[in-house]
Amino acid sequence: MTNKPETHYLNPKCAADYLSVSASTLKRLRVNGQGPCYAKAGGRVIYDSADLDAWVKTRKRNFTRQYDDP
């Protein structure tokens, strides 16, 4: 028997809480293609907590005036 890593799927509200942003901010990021990866299951948006963590890591900055690449 193999041990599979535990996966946590979150609905948009829980994902927004996890990221400490509003649900509307997370939706705007998703619509604009700037947010974390997501999947659709039965017509519903779901987020894998590992994808949320990975997205946050890509958003790290060393100083306040550091800009995103165009």
C-alpha positions as CSV (number, residue, x, y, z in Angstrom):
1,M,0.0,0.0,0.0
2,T,1.4,3.4,-1.0
3,N,1.0,6.6,1.0
4,K,-0.5,9.3,-1.1
5,P,0.1,12.9,0.0
6,E,-3.0,14.4,1.4
7,T,-4.7,16.8,-0.9
8,H,-7.0,19.6,0.3
9,Y,-9.5,21.1,-2.1
10,L,-11.1,24.4,-1.2
11,N,-14.1,26.2,-2.6
12,P,-13.4,29.9,-3.5
13,K,-14.5,31.3,-0.2
14,C,-12.3,29.0,1.8
15,A,-9.4,29.6,-0.6
16,A,-9.8,33.3,-0.2
17,D,-9.8,32.9,3.6
18,Y,-6.7,30.7,3.3
19,L,-5.0,33.5,1.3
20,S,-6.3,36.3,3.5
21,V,-8.0,38.0,0.6
22,S,-11.7,38.6,-0.2
23,A,-13.6,36.2,-2.4
24,S,-14.2,39.0,-4.9
25,T,-10.4,39.6,-5.1
26,L,-9.8,36.0,-5.7
27,K,-12.5,35.9,-8.4
28,R,-11.0,39.0,-10.1
29,L,-7.6,37.4,-10.1
30,R,-9.1,34.2,-11.6
31,V,-11.0,36.0,-14.3
32,N,-7.9,38.1,-15.3
33,G,-5.7,35.0,-15.3
34,Q,-3.5,36.3,-12.5
35,G,-4.6,34.1,-9.7
36,P,-3.6,30.6,-8.5
37,C,-4.4,27.5,-10.6
38,Y,-7.9,26.1,-10.1
39,A,-10.1,23.3,-11.4
40,K,-13.7,22.9,-12.2
41,A,-15.6,20.0,-10.7
42,G,-19.3,19.6,-11.5
43,G,-19.3,23.2,-12.7
44,R,-17.8,24.5,-9.4
45,V,-14.4,26.1,-9.0
46,I,-12.1,24.4,-6.6
47,Y,-8.5,25.1,-5.5
48,D,-5.9,22.7,-4.3
49,S,-4.2,24.1,-1.2
50,A,-0.8,23.1,-2.6
51,D,-1.5,25.3,-5.7
52,L,-2.4,28.2,-3.4
53,D,0.9,27.7,-1.5
54,A,2.9,27.6,-4.8
55,W,1.1,30.7,-6.1
56,V,2.0,32.6,-2.9
57,K,5.7,31.6,-3.3
58,T,5.7,33.1,-6.8
59,R,4.4,36.4,-5.4
60,K,7.3,36.9,-2.9
61,R,9.1,40.2,-3.1
62,N,12.4,41.5,-1.7
63,F,11.3,45.1,-1.5
64,T,8.1,47.2,-1.9
65,R,8.9,48.7,-5.3
66,Q,9.6,45.4,-7.0
67,Y,7.3,45.0,-10.0
68,D,5.8,42.0,-11.8
69,D,7.4,41.2,-15.1
70,P,5.2,42.5,-18.0
